Amino acid sequence: MKREGLEEAGCGISDLIPLYDYLVSPGGTTERIALYCGRVDATQAEGVHGLSEEGEDIKVHVVTLDTALKLLKSGKINSASSIISLQWLALNRDDVHTLWSAKKQS
């Protein structure tokens, strides 16, 4: 996760919280996706990232959580992993904030 964060968004990730590990299409494929919530400093996040040898061309978009949830509600976010992650964060944002605030103070 940490390598992918740097490679695909230029962001260092810390304090990973495991969310879900699920089958993309049970019965159709054995492909799995593991989702995590990680702390990043997105103040300098911008640009296009990814590995050219993997055909990646990933443009970084930084928005507030409230904006992301509005985009989710409007249907503009239509990737299953993003939908699941944002719904998890909407339910758990206070707990994450409390956890990370406590780590910051220690």
C-alpha positions in Angstrom: 0.0 0.0 0.0 2.8 2.4 0.9 4.6 1.8 -2.4 1.4 2.2 -4.4 0.6 5.5 -2.6 3.9 6.9 -3.7 3.8 5.4 -7.1 0.2 6.3 -8.0 -0.4 9.6 -6.1 3.0 10.8 -4.9 1.8 10.5 -1.3 3.5 8.9 1.6 1.1 6.7 3.6 1.2 6.0 7.4 -1.1 4.6 10.0 -2.9 2.0 7.8 -6.3 0.7 8.9 -7.5 -2.5 7.2 -11.1 -2.1 5.9 -12.2 -5.1 3.8 -10.8 -7.9 1.7 -13.3 -9.0 -0.9 -13.7 -11.0 -4.1 -14.3 -8.8 -7.1 -16.8 -11.2 -8.7 -17.3 -14.4 -6.6 -17.7 -17.4 -8.9 -16.4 -15.4 -11.9 -12.8 -14.8 -10.8 -10.5 -15.4 -7.9 -9.3 -11.7 -8.0 -9.4 -10.1 -4.6 -9.2 -6.4 -3.5 -7.9 -5.4 -0.1 -9.0 -1.9 1.0 -7.2 0.2 3.6 -7.6 3.7 5.1 -4.2 5.4 5.4 -3.1 8.8 6.7 -1.5 11.0 4.1 -0.5 14.6 3.8 -2.3 15.6 0.7 -1.4 19.3 0.8 1.1 18.9 -2.0 -0.7 16.1 -3.9 -1.2 16.9 -7.6 -0.1 15.9 -11.0 -0.1 12.6 -13.0 1.5 9.5 -11.6 2.0 5.8 -12.2 4.4 3.6 -14.0 4.6 4.0 -17.8 5.7 0.4 -18.2 2.4 -0.6 -16.6 0.4 1.8 -18.8 -0.6 3.9 -15.8 -1.7 7.5 -16.3 -3.2 8.5 -12.9 -4.3 12.1 -12.4 -4.6 13.1 -8.7 -7.7 14.9 -7.6 -7.7 16.2 -4.0 -11.1 17.1 -2.6 -12.5 17.3 0.9 -14.4 14.4 2.4 -17.6 16.3 2.2 -17.1 16.9 -1.5 -16.2 13.3 -2.1 -19.4 12.2 -0.3 -21.5 14.6 -2.4 -19.8 13.1 -5.6 -20.6 9.7 -4.2 -24.3 10.6 -3.6 -24.7 12.1 -7.0 -23.3 8.9 -8.7 -20.2 10.6 -10.1 -18.0 8.2 -8.2 -18.8 4.8 -9.8 -15.9 2.5 -8.9 -16.8 -0.2 -6.4 -13.7 0.1 -4.3 -14.1 3.9 -4.0 -17.8 3.5 -3.1 -17.0 1.0 -0.4 -14.1 3.0 1.0 -16.0 6.3 1.1 -19.1 4.6 2.7 -16.8 3.1 5.3 -15.1 6.4 6.0 -18.5 8.2 6.3 -19.5 5.6 9.0 -16.1 5.7 10.8 -14.6 9.2 10.3 -15.1 10.2 13.9 -13.3 7.0 15.1 -10.4 7.5 12.6 -10.1 11.2 13.7 -10.0 10.2 17.3 -7.4 7.4 16.7 -5.1 9.6 14.6 -5.4 12.5 16.9 -4.3 10.3 19.8 -1.3 9.0 17.8 -0.3 12.6 16.9 -0.2 13.6 20.6 1.8 10.6 21.7 
